[in-house]
Amino acid sequence: NREIERARTELGPQFNSGDYPSFFEARKRYSFKWRFLVYSLPESLPEEWKEAEKEKFKAANEQALRECNEVLENTFAELVRRMVERVGARVAGEKTQLRDSLVDNLVEFLDFFPSRNMAGNKDLTTLVEQAKEALRDCPTTSVLKESGSLQSRILTQFSEIEKKLVDELRPASRRRF
């Protein structure tokens, strides 16, 4: 494959062929599923009933989107809160343990956010991008543990994100799922 050979040339001694599964391995690891649903109303229904049913269906879909959006906001808010809490304690000099899951869970959320943002929440997208940028130099918790200056920078940036989450994304509407 040309792309693998290009990576081998560009990465030099850092190239690891194990990072590039074969076509068959990749096919086993990933899948894509879809389903078509057809919603219809009997033709014999009076027109006003059809319209009422269409409106109920539309309202149910809008409610489902709002709830998905709330779950995304709440999940992100909790991940940000943990980051601020744990790193803040470390910066304050407390003997706080930073677990690998602190950064790993946040990075996983950030990576999958675009595919989960079904409501197209632009405000949350902006905050997610800010979090990605804040973690640019912090790929793992072990990197975070080693650098006091990185901890301070992460604390400052995530505190700002947390404030925006509280101020701008309607905390009164948040529900626990």
C-alpha positions as CSV (number, residue, x, y, z in Angstrom):
1,N,0.0,0.0,0.0
2,R,1.4,3.4,-1.0
3,E,0.1,5.1,2.2
4,I,1.9,2.6,4.4
5,E,5.1,3.0,2.5
6,R,4.8,6.8,2.7
7,A,4.3,6.5,6.5
8,R,7.4,4.2,6.7
9,T,9.5,6.9,4.9
10,E,8.1,9.8,6.9
11,L,8.3,8.1,10.3
12,G,11.6,6.5,9.8
13,P,12.6,4.5,13.0
14,Q,9.3,5.5,14.7
15,F,7.4,3.5,12.1
16,N,5.6,0.4,13.5
17,S,4.0,-1.9,11.0
18,G,1.6,-3.1,13.7
19,D,-0.1,0.3,13.6
20,Y,-1.4,-0.6,10.1
21,P,-3.7,-3.5,10.0
22,S,-4.4,-5.4,6.8
23,F,-7.6,-4.9,4.9
24,F,-9.1,-8.0,6.4
25,E,-8.0,-7.1,10.0
26,A,-9.5,-3.6,9.6
27,R,-12.7,-5.1,8.2
28,K,-13.0,-7.3,11.3
29,R,-12.4,-4.4,13.7
30,Y,-14.8,-1.9,12.2
31,S,-18.3,-2.2,10.9
32,F,-21.1,0.1,9.8
33,K,-24.7,-0.7,10.3
34,W,-27.8,1.1,9.1
35,R,-31.5,0.7,9.1
36,F,-34.3,2.2,7.1
37,L,-37.5,3.0,8.9
38,V,-40.6,3.9,7.1
39,Y,-43.3,5.8,9.0
40,S,-46.6,6.2,7.3
41,L,-50.2,6.9,8.1
42,P,-53.2,5.1,6.7
43,E,-54.6,7.0,3.8
44,S,-58.1,6.7,5.3
45,L,-57.3,8.9,8.2
46,P,-58.9,12.3,8.1
47,E,-56.5,15.1,7.1
48,E,-56.5,16.8,10.5
49,W,-55.6,13.6,12.3
50,K,-52.7,13.0,9.9
51,E,-51.4,16.5,10.6
52,A,-51.8,16.0,14.3
53,E,-49.8,12.7,14.1
54,K,-47.1,14.4,12.0
55,E,-46.8,17.1,14.6
56,K,-46.6,14.5,17.5
57,F,-43.9,12.6,15.6
58,K,-41.9,15.8,14.9
59,A,-42.2,16.9,18.6
60,A,-41.0,13.4,19.7
61,N,-38.0,13.6,17.4
62,E,-37.1,17.2,18.6
63,Q,-37.4,16.0,22.2
64,A,-35.1,13.1,21.5
65,L,-32.5,15.4,20.0
66,R,-32.7,17.7,23.0
67,E,-32.2,14.8,25.3
68,C,-29.2,13.6,23.3
69,N,-27.8,17.1,23.4
70,E,-28.3,17.2,27.2
71,V,-26.4,13.9,27.6
72,L,-23.5,15.2,25.6
73,E,-23.4,18.5,27.5
74,N,-23.6,16.7,30.9
75,T,-21.0,14.1,30.0
76,F,-18.6,16.8,28.8
77,A,-19.3,19.0,31.8
78,E,-18.5,16.1,34.1
79,L,-15.2,15.3,32.3
80,V,-14.2,18.9,32.4
81,R,-15.2,19.2,36.1
82,R,-13.0,16.1,37.0
83,M,-10.1,17.6,35.1
84,V,-10.3,20.9,36.9
85,E,-10.8,19.2,40.3
86,R,-8.0,16.7,40.0
87,V,-5.4,19.0,38.3
88,G,-6.4,21.9,40.5
89,A,-5.7,19.8,43.6
90,R,-2.3,18.9,42.1
91,V,-1.4,22.5,41.3
92,A,-2.4,23.5,44.8
93,G,0.2,21.0,46.2
94,E,-2.1,18.3,47.3
95,K,-0.9,14.7,46.9
96,T,-3.6,13.9,44.4
97,Q,-3.4,10.8,42.2
98,L,-4.0,11.4,38.5
99,R,-5.4,8.2,37.0
100,D,-4.8,7.4,33.3
101,S,-8.6,7.5,32.8
102,L,-8.5,11.3,33.5
103,V,-7.1,12.1,30.1
104,D,-8.1,8.9,28.3
105,N,-11.8,9.4,28.9
106,L,-11.7,13.0,27.9
107,V,-9.7,12.2,24.7
108,E,-12.2,9.5,23.8
109,F,-15.1,11.8,24.3
110,L,-13.4,14.5,22.2
111,D,-12.6,12.0,19.4
112,F,-16.1,10.7,19.1
113,F,-17.9,14.0,19.7
114,P,-18.5,14.9,16.0
115,S,-20.3,11.7,15.3
116,R,-22.4,12.0,18.5
117,N,-23.4,15.7,18.0
118,M,-26.6,14.9,16.2
119,A,-28.2,18.2,17.2
120,G,-25.3,20.2,15.7
121,N,-24.7,22.1,19.0
122,K,-22.3,24.8,17.8
123,D,-21.6,26.2,21.3
124,L,-20.6,22.8,22.6
125,T,-18.6,22.2,19.5
126,T,-16.6,25.3,20.2
127,L,-15.9,24.2,23.8
128,V,-14.9,20.7,22.6
129,E,-12.4,22.3,20.1
130,Q,-11.0,24.4,22.9
131,A,-10.6,21.3,25.1
132,K,-8.8,19.5,22.2
133,E,-6.5,22.5,21.8
134,A,-5.8,22.5,25.5
135,L,-4.8,18.8,25.4
136,R,-2.6,19.2,22.3
137,D,0.6,18.8,24.4
138,C,-1.0,16.3,26.8
139,P,-1.7,13.0,25.0
140,T,-1.6,11.0,28.2
141,T,-2.0,11.4,32.0
142,S,1.6,10.4,32.5
143,V,2.7,13.5,30.5
144,L,0.4,15.6,32.6
145,K,1.9,14.1,35.9
146,E,5.4,15.1,34.9
147,S,5.0,18.8,34.1
148,G,3.9,21.4,36.6
149,S,3.7,24.1,33.9
150,L,1.5,21.9,31.8
151,Q,-0.7,21.2,34.8
152,S,-1.1,25.0,35.4
153,R,-1.9,25.7,31.7
154,I,-4.4,22.8,31.6
155,L,-6.0,24.0,34.8
156,T,-6.4,27.6,33.5
157,Q,-7.8,26.5,30.1
158,F,-10.2,23.9,31.5
159,S,-11.4,26.3,34.2
160,E,-12.3,28.7,31.4
161,I,-14.2,25.9,29.6
162,E,-16.0,24.9,32.8
163,K,-17.1,28.5,33.4
164,K,-18.4,28.8,29.8
165,L,-20.3,25.5,30.2
166,V,-21.9,26.8,33.4
167,D,-22.6,30.3,32.0
168,E,-23.6,29.7,28.4
169,L,-25.1,26.2,28.2
170,R,-28.2,26.8,30.4
171,P,-27.3,24.8,33.6
172,A,-30.9,25.1,34.8
173,S,-32.0,22.8,32.0
174,R,-29.5,20.1,32.8
175,R,-30.9,16.7,34.0
176,R,-29.1,13.7,35.2
177,F,-29.4,10.6,33.1
